[in-house]
Every structure is written in C-alpha cells, then in structure tokens.
Amino acid sequence: MALQKTFNTQYGITASYWRVEHFEELDFKKKLCTFIVDGFREEALKQFAPIATRRYTWNGDDFPFTFEGNLYPEAYAKLKTLPEWIDAEDV
C-alpha cells in the first residue's frame, strides 16, 4: 500500500511514491500519534532508498485511529484528508 503524488524534495528532485514506514509515537490513551511517511522515486523502490521523509502528528479529537486491526490503511486515509494529499492516488 502507498500513495502516488509528486512533491519536490529539499534536494531539488521529486518523489512520487509515498509509504507510511512506521509509527514513531502511538498512545491510544492520550490520543497521540506520529508516523513517518517516506518518499521514493520509482527507480529507487527496489533498493528501498527513500529520498524524502515527512512526519505527521495528530492528537486529541483529530486522532485518526480506532485500533481495530491494521493501522496502515487508517493512516493513508487520514493523509488523504489533508489538502496537499487530496488528489493522491492509492497504489
């Protein structure tokens, strides 16, 4: 699972394939979540070499998870509610 959307990186190149790589912080009692999204160029996917990283944090009423199994689909769905991700495609 991933999202396809082209963003410029800090290195002046674009990344178009984005995966939620891991949850850095996840506390269901405090309703706090931080997860890492890594960006890749298509030709670098096989080497698993990200060229960009984005960090997203939600807490309180904006907490996106119900803890009913696999959290990754919920993380992608939450990303797609953000203005910069609205037109991202599932891949």
N, C-alpha and C positions, 0 to 999 in steps of 0.2 A: 504494500500500500504506500502511496506517495501522492504528492500534488505536483502538477506541472504548471509553472508560472515563471516567466522570465523577469529576473531582477538584476540590476547592476550590483556588483560587489565592490568592496573597498579597494580591490586591486585593479579596477577598470575593466574587468571581464564580466560576462554574465553567467549566472547559474539558473538553470531552468527546471531542475528536478529536485524536489524538496521532501525530505523524510523526517518524521519525528524519530529521533535517535534514542533518547532516553529521558526519563523523568528525573530531574535533579532534586526536586523537593515535592513531596506529596503528603499532605496531612489532612485526612478527612475530618478530624475533629475541629481543626482551625479553618477548614475550607480554604486551604492554601495549596497552590500547585505552580510549579515552574517546570517547563520542559524545553528541551533543546531541539531545534529544527536545523538540520544540516542541508546545505545546498550543494548540488553537483552539476557538473557539465556532463552531458550524456556519455561522452567518450571516457570519462573517468569513473563511471559507475562500477565497472568490473574490478577496479583497483580499490574501491571504497575510499576514495580520496576526496573528502569534502573541500570545497573552495570557499565556503562561507558558512557562518553559524548565526542563528538568530535565537534569542531567548525570549520566552513568553511566560508571564506570570499572571495568574488570576487568584482572587481571594474573595471571601465574603459571598455576597449574593451572586456574584459573577462566576463563582466556582462551577466549572463545566461538567463535573463527573458525578455519576450515580453509583459507581463501584458495583456494577453488575457485569463483571467479567472483564473482557479485553478493553483496556483504556485507550488504545491507539485509535480506533475508529471515532471515539468521542473527541479525542484531541484534534484530529483532522476536521471534524465537523465544527468544532469551536473556532479553529483557524479560519474556516471559510465564512465565518460571520464577520470577520474583520474587513474593513474597507479595502485594504491592499490585497486581500486574498479572495474577494468575492467572485472574480472570474477565473479562479484556478480550476483546473480540471483534475479529476481523480485519475490516477494511472496505476 
